[in-house]
Amino acid sequence: MAEVKVIRTAAETALAHAFALARPHLPGGEAIAQERAAAFDVFAREGLPHRRVEDWKYTDLRALMRDAKPLASPPDAQAKARARSAGALLGDGEARRLVFVDGAFVPELSDTEALEEGLSIASLAAALAENDEELVAHLGKLAPTSDVAVALNTALMGDGAVIRVRAGATIKRSR
C-alpha cells in the first residue's frame, strides 16, 4: 500500500505561515485562542475547498487562489482619511453606516451615535480582547466550523462588528 501525502498549495502554505505569525497578536483570551486553534486545525487537515468537496464544486478555491495575500495591518490615519472621503460619496441614507478599513471596524467613521434603545454596536476586536462572555459562548456555534472557509475566518478573525439587539426591542431608524 502506498502512502498518500497531501501536497499543499502555495496559498495554503502562506495561510498557515500567516496564522503562525498572527496567532500571538490576535485578540482574545485562552478560550478564544482554543477556538482559533481548533478552527485552524480544520483548515490544516482539509486544505482549501476544491471541486471534490460537494459544496464547493463550482468554486474551486484551491485552483483559484494561487497565493495568499498577507493579513492587513490596522488602518493608519491616511487610510481612515481616504475612507472618510470615500464614504461622503454615498450620501446620507436611512440605514446606519458601519465603516471598515482593511477589515478593521472604524467607530469614529461609523454611524453609532444615538442608537435606539436595545441596540448596541461595538468592535469585534474589543469584544475579543475583553473576553466578552456572550461572544465567547456563541463563538464557533452559529456557523459550522467544519466548513473550511468558516474555520479559516474563525482562526484569523481580528475585527468586525458586534451588533446586539435586545429581545423584544423595536429598531426603527429615526433622524
N, C-alpha and C positions, 0 to 999 in steps of 0.2 A: 504494500500500500504506500502510495506516495504521500509525502507531507505537503499540505497546502499552505502556502504562505501568502497572506494578503499584501499586495503591493499598494502602498499609499501614494496618492497623487501629490503634486507639489502644493496644491491648495490645502489638502488635509494635513500635510506636514507643517505648513505655515500656520494653520489654525491651532494645531497642537502647541507649536512654539509660542504663538501669541498668548494662549491660555497660560502656559507655564510662566511667561513673563508678567502677565497682568494679574495673575491669581493673588499674589501677596498684597496688591494695591486695590483690589475690588472691595467695595463697601460691604459691611456686614460682619456679624459675629460668627461663632462656631457653627450654629445651626444652619446659617445661610451658606457658610463655606462647605458644609457637608452636602447640602442640596446641590451646590455648584459642582462638587466633585462627582456626585452620583450622576448628574446630568452629563458631565463631560465623559464619564465612563461609557455612556450610551453612544456618544459620538465616536469615541476611541474604538469601541467594539464594532460599530456598524459602518463608520465612514460616512461620506456624503451620500445622500439619496441618489439612486440611479434607476434606470429603466426596468430593472428586475424587481424593484420594490413597487408593488401594485399602485399605491397612492401617488407615486412619482413617475409612472411610466411615460408620461408626456413631457415631463420637465426633469431631465437627467442632469442634476446639479454636478455630479461627478465629471460629466463631459463638458458642461458649460463653464464651470469655474476652473480656469487654467491656473490661477494663482489666487491668493487671499491678500487683500489689502491690509495694512496694519490697522490696529484699533485707533480710533480718533482720540486725540488729546482733548482735554477740556477746552472749551472755546475761550479765546482771548478777547480783549476789548475790541480789536479790529473786526473779528468775526461777528461779535454782537452788534457792532455798528452797521455792518453790512446787512445783518438780519433785520435790524430796526428799519433801515431804509427800504428793504425789500418788502417788509410787512406793510408799509404805508401804501403800496400799490394795491393791496387787497381791499382797501376801503373799510368802512365801518358797518359790519353786518349785524344780524340778530344773534348770531352764535358767539360763544366765548372763544377767544383766540388763545391757544396754547402754543408757545414758540419753543422749538427745539433747534439747537445749533450743533451740528456734528453729533447728534444723538443725545445731547445734554439738554435737560429742561432749563429754560431761562425764565424764571418767575418775573423778573423786572420788565421783560418784554411781553409777558403774557397778561391776559385779562383775568386776574384773580382777585380783584378788589370787589368789595360789596357783594360777596357771594350770598345766594339765597340761604335761608335757614335750612339746615340739614345737608348742605353741600360743602365739601372740602376738597381742595386741590393742592397737592404737595409734590415735592420732588421724590422720585423713587430712590435716588441715591441717598437722600437724607433719611428716608424711612428705613432703608437697609442699614445705614450707618448707626441709626438709633435702635436697631434690632426691634423694630415695631412688631409687637406680638401678633397683632391681627394679620399683618402681611406675612410674617413667618408661618403662621398657621395655614395660610392659603397657598403658599409657595409650593409649586410642583403638584398641586391638586386640581387646578382649574383647567389646565391644558395637559394633554398626555405627554409626559416627558419621554415616553417610549418612541415618540416621533423625533427623528434626529434633528430636524430643524428647530423644534421647540427646545430640545435638550441643549443644543448649541447656544440658543438665545438665553436659556436659563443659566448656563455656565458662564457666559460672558456679560450678562446684564450689568450695566454700570449706572444708567439713569433712565428716566422715563417720567411718567406722571402717575401719581396715585390719586384716583378720583373716588371719593366716597360719597354715597347718597344714603342718608339715614332712612331706614324702613318707614314707609308712610309719608315721607316728605314729598312735597309737590315742588318741582323745579320749573319755574317759568321765568324766563329772562325778562327783566323789567329795566327799562332805560330811564 
